[in-house]
Every structure is written in C-alpha cells, then in structure tokens.
Amino acid sequence: MRRLILLLRRLLVVALGAVTVWLIAFVIFDFADQRLPVALAVACTYALAAYVVLPRAIRIGLRLLQRGRVPSYTLTSDGFPGDPVNLALIGTMRQLRTAFAAAGWSEADALNLASSWRMVRAFVLNQPYRAAPFSTLYLFGRRQDIGFQQPIGDSPRKRHHVRFWAISFNRAEQTLDTPSFWLDTLRPSDDERALWIGAATRDTGFSLTRLSFQITHATDADTNEERDFIVEALEKCGAIANFRLHRPSERFEIGRVNRYVTDGFVAVAELVSPENAGFTLDNPPCPP
C-alpha cells in the first residue's frame, strides 16, 4: 500500500510538471506573443515562469511528496535546501550589530523594490553597494531577521555575507539537539538575550537557481571556510568569547547539502558587551 501511495504521489508530481510546462509555453507565452514583440514576450514569460509559476508549482510538488525533515540548513522560498547553518552567536541584537560593525561589516538593507532596483543596477554596472539586500531564506518558519556583509573589492558581485535568525536563548538552551528546536517560533525582542542562528556563505558571481531559474548570486561551495573567516574577524576585534564547535544531532543530514560542502560543525560563541570590549558602533577597533 505504501508503494502504491508513493507511486500515485509521483504520478501527481509528473502531471503537475506537465501542466506547468503547458501553462508556461501554451498559455502565458502565447498570450504575450500575440500582444508584444517576441523579445518582450520571452522576457515576460521568463519573469512570470521563474518568479510566479514555478515557485508555486515546486511548493505544491513538495507537499505532494510530503518532504518533511529536520534541517541543518535553511530553506528557499521554493522549499529547497538553502545555505547550511554553520554559526551561532549568543547575545542581544545590539551586541550583534556592534560586533559586526566593529569588524567592518555592513548591515544589509531590507529587501524591497527600491533596494532591489539599486542592487540590480549595481550588479549590472559593477558599482559598489555595501548594504545590498539579501534574497530571502527561511528558518523557524520565517525569513531571516538580519544580515551582514563585507564586500570583496568594490564589486557587488562578490562578498562575504551571513544571515541570522533569532531564537530565545532560554528555549534554545533546552532544545538545541531536538527536532522541536527547528519548529516555527516567534522572534525574541531586540533587548532579549537570544541565540542567533547564522548561515554564512561567500558570493562569487551570479547564477540561476535550480528548477525555478531565478537570477541569484553564485556562492563558494566551501562554507566551512566562510564560517571560520567570520569567527576570526570577530575574535580579532574582541567581539566574541568562549568560542567552541558544536556538531548537530545525528538527526541532521551532514555532508553535501545542495551545492555546498560542510563538515556539519556549527561555530558557537558569546557576543561581548561593547562596554566590556571598549568599542561602540561609532568607534570600531577594526576598520573595514
């Protein structure tokens, strides 16, 4: 019976794929082709297919297959594995912001139409944009709470960057190695001591996402190196203390995640209060 149910689900996914292709090729493109020049018709069809139709079809397909799992990585809006979780910092929002400012990193702008247009322009013209927005990834059932970046040279196409999701430290301390740790949870307040779960990667150019073919940054596969780079930068400025490595529970999938290679270790450290470290947002010890 289980095999029959699995076969039926797979057949439904195949049928969903066929309907999706038909909708894109024979409905959307045909409609656009009758009203627009060919180049514009192709561009409009691509935009609707990559950013509207395919993401929704993928999410429906994942629900049909019931792909539920305890992640050691973030999720894209399509429900696919995103960046692996490889960093955790303990402290308040103020401590987090001050620590990265001290290391010469910039907080990412919120993703909206204005910042997206500025990012596209900077990307095409290869102009600096230190506070460029991040694409949205999900953990704990919500998008990232905050992100930081450091450009590599003057190009917006290459950068070190990390996204963070906050979880109440008291809750995380009790459930770090259990599936309940990863369930939907509310973001703690900015002045609350929290565990900031981070996913750090290094952008190296641009590429297309799998299946939905959306334009995105290409990333370096070695996320261990990026994790270590951030830890070293924060340690150099005295912004963290009590550093250690934590291996996720065996419930997690360790090894190759999506297109990344990870050793499965999460770097854990406590954020140092600016008063104790002797620096502020306006007086960082480590210039960019």
RABEL-V310950 format. One record per run of one state. SS is the DSSP state (H for helix, E for strand, L for the rest). FROM is the first residue (numbers start at 1). LEN is the number of residues. If there is no record, write none. Layout:
ss=SS from=FROM len=LEN
ss=SS from=FROM len=LEN
This chain:
ss=L from=1 len=1
ss=H from=2 len=32
ss=L from=34 len=4
ss=H from=38 len=28
ss=L from=66 len=7
ss=E from=73 len=3
ss=L from=76 len=5
ss=E from=81 len=4
ss=L from=85 len=2
ss=E from=87 len=5
ss=L from=92 len=1
ss=H from=93 len=10
ss=L from=103 len=3
ss=E from=106 len=2
ss=L from=108 len=5
ss=H from=113 len=13
ss=L from=126 len=12
ss=E from=138 len=2
ss=L from=140 len=2
ss=E from=142 len=2
ss=L from=144 len=2
ss=E from=146 len=7
ss=L from=153 len=2
ss=E from=155 len=14
ss=H from=169 len=7
ss=L from=176 len=3
ss=H from=179 len=4
ss=L from=183 len=11
ss=E from=194 len=15
ss=L from=209 len=6
ss=E from=215 len=5
ss=L from=220 len=2
ss=E from=222 len=1
ss=H from=223 len=14
ss=L from=237 len=3
ss=E from=240 len=8
ss=L from=248 len=8
ss=E from=256 len=2
ss=L from=258 len=2
ss=E from=260 len=2
ss=L from=262 len=3
ss=E from=265 len=7
ss=L from=272 len=2
ss=H from=274 len=4
ss=L from=278 len=2
ss=E from=280 len=1
ss=L from=281 len=2
ss=E from=283 len=1
ss=L from=284 len=5
